[in-house]
Amino acid sequence: MLGFLSIAAHHGEAADPDLMEWIMHRIDTLVGLDAGLIVVILVVVIVLIPVGVLGLYALHRRKAEPTGEES
Protein backbone atom coordinates (compact mmCIF):
# COMPACT_ATOMS: atom_id res chain seq x y z
CA MET A 1 0.00 0.00 0.00
CA LEU A 2 2.90 2.37 0.64
CA GLY A 3 3.98 2.00 -2.99
CA PHE A 4 0.92 3.91 -4.16
CA LEU A 5 1.52 6.67 -1.64
CA SER A 6 5.13 7.14 -2.74
CA ILE A 7 3.98 8.11 -6.25
CA ALA A 8 2.52 11.33 -4.85
CA ALA A 9 5.93 12.26 -3.44
CA HIS A 10 7.53 12.35 -6.90
CA HIS A 11 7.82 15.56 -8.83
CA GLY A 12 7.16 16.04 -12.53
CA GLU A 13 10.71 16.98 -13.49
CA ALA A 14 13.14 14.57 -15.14
CA ALA A 15 15.60 14.81 -12.25
CA ASP A 16 15.71 16.30 -8.79
CA PRO A 17 16.80 19.92 -9.32
CA ASP A 18 18.64 20.10 -5.98
CA LEU A 19 20.56 16.91 -6.76
CA MET A 20 21.44 18.12 -10.28
CA GLU A 21 22.67 21.44 -8.89
CA TRP A 22 24.81 19.63 -6.32
CA ILE A 23 26.27 17.28 -8.98
CA MET A 24 27.06 20.19 -11.32
CA HIS A 25 28.70 22.10 -8.46
CA ARG A 26 30.82 19.05 -7.50
CA ILE A 27 31.94 18.53 -11.11
CA ASP A 28 32.85 22.21 -11.44
CA THR A 29 34.80 22.03 -8.20
CA LEU A 30 36.65 18.82 -9.05
CA VAL A 31 37.38 19.44 -12.73
CA GLY A 32 37.52 23.21 -12.91
CA LEU A 33 36.52 23.30 -16.61
CA ASP A 34 33.77 25.21 -18.36
CA ALA A 35 30.47 23.33 -18.69
CA GLY A 36 30.62 23.54 -22.50
CA LEU A 37 34.06 21.95 -22.55
CA ILE A 38 32.87 19.11 -20.32
CA VAL A 39 29.97 18.48 -22.72
CA VAL A 40 32.36 18.40 -25.69
CA ILE A 41 34.66 15.94 -23.90
CA LEU A 42 31.73 13.67 -22.99
CA VAL A 43 30.39 13.74 -26.56
CA VAL A 44 33.82 12.83 -27.92
CA VAL A 45 34.12 9.93 -25.47
CA ILE A 46 30.59 8.71 -26.26
CA VAL A 47 31.32 8.79 -30.01
CA LEU A 48 34.78 7.21 -29.71
CA ILE A 49 33.57 4.14 -27.81
CA PRO A 50 31.42 2.65 -30.62
CA VAL A 51 33.89 3.81 -33.28
CA GLY A 52 36.68 2.03 -31.39
CA VAL A 53 34.62 -1.14 -31.03
CA LEU A 54 33.81 -1.15 -34.74
CA GLY A 55 37.46 -0.50 -35.59
CA LEU A 56 38.65 -3.39 -33.43
CA TYR A 57 35.98 -5.63 -34.96
CA ALA A 58 37.14 -4.74 -38.49
CA LEU A 59 40.78 -5.29 -37.54
CA HIS A 60 40.01 -8.66 -35.99
CA ARG A 61 37.88 -9.69 -38.96
CA ARG A 62 40.63 -8.72 -41.43
CA LYS A 63 43.18 -10.80 -39.52
CA ALA A 64 40.81 -13.77 -39.29
CA GLU A 65 39.99 -13.89 -43.03
CA PRO A 66 41.91 -16.45 -45.04
CA THR A 67 44.30 -14.83 -47.47
CA GLY A 68 43.71 -17.39 -50.20
CA GLU A 69 47.39 -18.27 -50.33
CA GLU A 70 48.31 -21.90 -50.01
CA SER A 71 51.60 -22.98 -48.56
C-alpha positions as CSV (number, residue, x, y, z in Angstrom):
1,M,0.0,0.0,0.0
2,L,2.9,2.4,0.6
3,G,4.0,2.0,-3.0
4,F,0.9,3.9,-4.2
5,L,1.5,6.7,-1.6
6,S,5.1,7.1,-2.7
7,I,4.0,8.1,-6.2
8,A,2.5,11.3,-4.9
9,A,5.9,12.3,-3.4
10,H,7.5,12.3,-6.9
11,H,7.8,15.6,-8.8
12,G,7.2,16.0,-12.5
13,E,10.7,17.0,-13.5
14,A,13.1,14.6,-15.1
15,A,15.6,14.8,-12.2
16,D,15.7,16.3,-8.8
17,P,16.8,19.9,-9.3
18,D,18.6,20.1,-6.0
19,L,20.6,16.9,-6.8
20,M,21.4,18.1,-10.3
21,E,22.7,21.4,-8.9
22,W,24.8,19.6,-6.3
23,I,26.3,17.3,-9.0
24,M,27.1,20.2,-11.3
25,H,28.7,22.1,-8.5
26,R,30.8,19.1,-7.5
27,I,31.9,18.5,-11.1
28,D,32.8,22.2,-11.4
29,T,34.8,22.0,-8.2
30,L,36.7,18.8,-9.0
31,V,37.4,19.4,-12.7
32,G,37.5,23.2,-12.9
33,L,36.5,23.3,-16.6
34,D,33.8,25.2,-18.4
35,A,30.5,23.3,-18.7
36,G,30.6,23.5,-22.5
37,L,34.1,21.9,-22.5
38,I,32.9,19.1,-20.3
39,V,30.0,18.5,-22.7
40,V,32.4,18.4,-25.7
41,I,34.7,15.9,-23.9
42,L,31.7,13.7,-23.0
43,V,30.4,13.7,-26.6
44,V,33.8,12.8,-27.9
45,V,34.1,9.9,-25.5
46,I,30.6,8.7,-26.3
47,V,31.3,8.8,-30.0
48,L,34.8,7.2,-29.7
49,I,33.6,4.1,-27.8
50,P,31.4,2.6,-30.6
51,V,33.9,3.8,-33.3
52,G,36.7,2.0,-31.4
53,V,34.6,-1.1,-31.0
54,L,33.8,-1.2,-34.7
55,G,37.5,-0.5,-35.6
56,L,38.6,-3.4,-33.4
57,Y,36.0,-5.6,-35.0
58,A,37.1,-4.7,-38.5
59,L,40.8,-5.3,-37.5
60,H,40.0,-8.7,-36.0
61,R,37.9,-9.7,-39.0
62,R,40.6,-8.7,-41.4
63,K,43.2,-10.8,-39.5
64,A,40.8,-13.8,-39.3
65,E,40.0,-13.9,-43.0
66,P,41.9,-16.5,-45.0
67,T,44.3,-14.8,-47.5
68,G,43.7,-17.4,-50.2
69,E,47.4,-18.3,-50.3
70,E,48.3,-21.9,-50.0
71,S,51.6,-23.0,-48.6
